[in-house]
């Protein structure tokens, strides 16, 4: 069985003592079932006395109608762990990649090609269903590091196309450059903007190209009118939902750690904005998620359950 891979986020002494670090209670279960198409189960965020390992995370998710998750790697170590967990846990599929913010340091150390080779190897595994998160991040990376991000992004696109996998895009302060890259080199058939942060105009570009938009807890924030406008623009069969846990906890729980079991808050907010029934939206989200990543019900290797 896969061993727990727990990374504790760094907190100050004051933050570590705060009640805000406590995981929120379980919400009312959804009427239907959905999938969390982007989460980080390896990152513990509940403070020193309130950790949830992946078993508890997944059990809580199941209890509220979150049937499965895509566990996302961001470097060689977490990508390997994600692939190993997916191979032994029927509620998990994996995505593997080098995060764009790590690409410049790896390039400077002469290690980027070796890391990409590992990602390519992991992408061949049967329960690895996406390459990501990859893309461009100009918020944390200055001009000097951007060529490495572009090279890494284009290599990940090629890996996704070669293996017939979905692509999960990390896009921060780089909307135009991400779109230009996708159009120039050719996007994979199933391209997902993880934690979509654009506006209605960008959503129309995505719709024109058949790309998918994944909405996180940010769509529930009071100051996120542009995201809700984008949600209304994109075709409903190209909408996905995620937590990006332990980050981006939905309203009204902002400031507390996020987890896949908190997905019902985001789904209900999306349904209310779209003025459709929660059960109908859940069914659409589940069908679209399976269309992008395939079935979670693929048989695991004998002896791994």
N, C-alpha and C positions, 0 to 999 in steps of 0.2 A: 504494500500500500504506500502511496506517496506520503512522504513525511511533510509535516507543516513547514511552510516557508514563510516566516513572519518577519516583516520589516516594520519596526515601530517608527512612526513619524516623530521627528524631533519636536519637543515642546519645551517651553520655558517652565520654570518651577510654578509660576502663577497659573499658567494654563493647565499644567498637570493636575493642579488641585481643584480646577473648576468643574462644577456640575455639568457644564456644557459638553464635557468629554463623554458623558454617559450616552450609550446608545438609546435612542427613543424606543417607546413601546411599540408592539406590533399594531399596525393599522387594521381596520376591518378588511377581511379578505375580499379580493375582487370577485365579481360575479363569474368571470371567465378566467382564462389563463393567458399569461404573457411570458415573454423571455426578456431578460436583461442582456442586451447585445454588447455591453462593454462594462466590465468591472475588473477590480484589482483585489482579489481575495487575499493576496499575500501581504497586504498592507494593513496592519493592526492600528486602530485609531481610537480606541475607547478608553485610553488612559491606563495607568499601570494596574488598576484593580478591576478593569472591565474589558477584557479582551474577548474577541470572538474568533475562533479558528474557522477554517473553511467548512468544517462539518456543521457547526452551529449556524453559520451564515446561510448555508444551503437549506438546512432544516427549517429555519425561520422563513426563508423565501418560499419554500414549498407550502408552508402553512397558510400563506396569504395569496396563493395563486400565481406565483412566479415559478414556472415549471422548469426553467433551466437558465444558464448564463453562458456568455462567452467570456472566458478568463483571458485577459490580455497581457502579453509580455511587453516589456519595454527595453530589455537588454538580453544578453545571452543567457544569464542565469534565470531571470524570470520567464523567459520564453521556454527554456527547457522545463522548468517547473510547471508551467502552464500546460505544455504538451503531455507531461507525465501525469498530471492530475486528470486531464481529459481522457487519458487512456484507461483510467481506473474508476472514474466517477461518472455515472450515466447522466447526471444533471449538468455536466460541464462539456463545452467545446472550447477549443483554444484558438487564440490569435498570437502570432509571433512576429517580432520586429525589433529593430533598434530605434529608440525614440530619437526624433530629430535633434533634440538638445544634446544628445550624447555623440552625435556624428562628428562634430568638429574635434572633440578631444580624441576620439578614436582615430580619426584621420591624422591628427598631429603626431600620434604615437605610432603610426604605421600599422594599426590594428583593425581598421574599418573593413578591409577586404576579408580578413579572417572571420570577423563577426558576421558579415553578410553570408559567408559560406555556411556557417552554422544555421542561420535563419533559413537558407535554401534547403538544407538537409531536413530541418524540422518541418518545413512546409510540405514535405512529402508524406508525413504521417497521416493516417486516415481520419483522426479526430481533430486535426488542425484544419480549420475551415476558413481562416482569414490570415492575411498578412497585415499587420498593424499593431500598435499604432505607428504610422509613418506619415511623413508630410513635411511641412515647413512651420517653423516657429520663429518669428522675428521679434517676439517680445523679449526673449531671454538671450538670443544670439545676435551679435552685432555683425556688421558687414564682413568682417574678416572670416567669420565662421560659416557664412552662408553658402559658399561653393560646396563645402562638404555636405551640408544639408541637401542641396539639390542633387548631388551625386548619389547620396544614400536614398533619397526619395525615388529617383529614377530606377535605381537597382531594385528597390522593393516592388515597384510597379511591374518590372520585368519578372520578378519571382512570382508575383501573384498571377500574372498571365500565363507563365510557363506551367504552373501547377493547377490552373483553373480555379483559383480561390478568390474569395471576396477581398477587397482592399478597404482597410479602415484608415481614414485620413485624420491626422491631427493637424489642425489649421488654426494658428493663432497670429493675428495681425499680418496675415499673408494671403488674403483671399484671392487677389488678382494673380499672384504668382502661382498659387496652387492650381487655379483654373487653367492658366496658360500652360503649365507643365502637363496637366492631364490632356489637354487638347493637342499639344505638340507631340507627345510620345504615344498617346493613345491610352485611354483609361481602360482598366479591366471591365468586363461585362457587368460585374456587380461592384460598384464603387460607393462607399458609405462615408459621408461626412460625420465622423464621430463628434458628439457634443456640438452640433451645428451652432455657429455663432454669427451667421450672416443675417441678411435682411431679406425682404420679399423679392427684391431684384435678383439677388443671388439665388434664391430658391427657384426663380423662374429659369435661370441658367441651368440649374441642376435638373429641373423638370425637362427642359429641352434636350438634355443629354442622357436622360434615363438614370440619373444618379439618385441615391437614397440619402435622406436626411434623418439623422438620429438625434432625438431631443432628450436632453437630460433634465435634471431638476431646475436648471436655469430658466426653463420655459415657464416655471411657476413664479419666478421672482416678479415683484411689483414693477420693477424698472425695465422689464424685458418685453415691452410692447412690440419691438421689431421682430423678436423671435416668434411671438404669437401671430404676427402678420405673415411671417414665412410659413408657419404651420398651416395657415389657412390657404396658402397658395399652392403648396406641393400636392401632387396627386396623393390621395389617401392610401393607395397601394404602394407608395414609395416612402412611407413614414415608418421609422423605427423608434424604439424607446430604450433608454439606458439609465444607469445610475452614475457611471464613472466613479463608483464608490472606491474609497471612502470620501471622495470629494463631492461638491455640488449638491449638498443635501437640499431637498425641496422645501419650499415654504409650506408650513410655518415652522419648520424645524432647523432653519439655517443656523450654522454655528455648531451644530452637533454632528457627530460622525454619520456618514451615509453608509448604506448597506443595501444589497438587493431586495431585502424584505420591505424596504420603504418605497418600492416602485409604485404601489397603489396610489400614493399621493400624486405622483406625476401623471399617471394614466387618467385619474379622475379630473385633474385640472385640464388636461388636453381634451378630454371628452366634453367638458363644460364649454371650453372655448369653441370647439367645433360644433357644438350643439347637437351631439349625437349620443346615443345610449352607451353607457360604459361597457356593456356586454358586446355591443356591435364593434366598438373601437378595439376592445381586447381581442376579438376574433380576427379583425383585420391585421392588427399588429402581430399576432402569433403567425398568421398565414404568411405575411411578408417576411418575417424573420426566418421562417423555415425556407422560404423561396431563396433567400440570400445565402444562408449558411447550411442548408440541408437539415436532415432530421437528427434530433438528439437520440433517437431510438436505435441508432446503429449498434449492432451487437459488439460488446466489448470482448477483447481477447479472453479466452477461457482461463479461469482462475484469478481474474483481476477484480471481480466484484466483491 
